[in-house]
Amino acid sequence: MRQYLRQSTAAEALFALPNDWPVASVSAVLYGPDGVADWDPAHTDAHPSWALASAAAAGDESLTVATGWGTGVRVPQAGDEMTLSIPTTPGAGPTETVIVDRVDVTTPLKLYLRSPLRLAWAASSVLQPRVLRVALSAADTATTGRAYRVEAAVTLHATIPAAERTVYPSPYLFDVVKHVPQCTLTVARLRESHPNLFGVLSGNLNDEQSNVEVLRDRAFGLVVADVARKIKPDFLYSDSDLEQPVIKRMMLLMAEDGRLYPEDTDRRAVVRDSRGEYQQAFDEALSSMGWIDLDDDQTPDESEQSRSLRPSVIFGL
């Protein structure tokens, strides 16, 4: 059984950066339930940045980092999204998002990628995480059950045009009891794991714009609504458990509007099969949500396992 998000204080606020340009500095403010800034002045946070030790050609499946990861820096992990940009004038050059497959911590440090590089990258090119992490302490979130908000201002590389140099990722909302679901399924991972689906939506595997994102967001909202009808609202769950249902819900939406298997004249069968696949993925996701770690000891005690996730009467979708 998979663990829920624990009912305890948050360790960090996570922000998906809105573009691939390198980050120069970050400031963040924590607002309490009363809307008053708890961090005044704003906290400053460093965003990791590494240079490539050697050039990487298009088609390569690894990157070599010039120096160590640094003290207190989170080492990239499997599944992390990283961005590449040129070192001197990133705003005038291309960028590329890659996904880490594994990390070799011996010297020289090397990242192995899940998919080959699409572009060639020179030595000293900049590698950064796509996710910004703002540290939180227990004191920042000490009042159980109350809502908090973290807002970040990100200053990009100095060569980015001044009007575009400061960006504001979507505010991070959290409550140590009530959880607001967030979509963890990124466009980059959709492109990698479901290229045919991505191609039907965008017409171009290099296009990461609105068609894919709009359908993904619509499907996520529908899945969350289905989950809300199935489990008790005061329970927390891991957002990543919803990824497969979201993909199948995207397929169902495409079946309903005719974009999935358009050559198949029996549209009712296409919709029926897609609905069945979604239902199966949805049920499997609910089944994986097996317990809630009330005492924060990483162990599913008998009393925790006996707490039902679902109400006694379960209605169909």
Summary of the structure (lengths in Angstrom):
residues: 317
radius of gyration: 21.6
end to end distance: 23.5
largest distance: 62.6
contacts: 907
relative contact order: 0.15
helix: 29%
strand: 24%
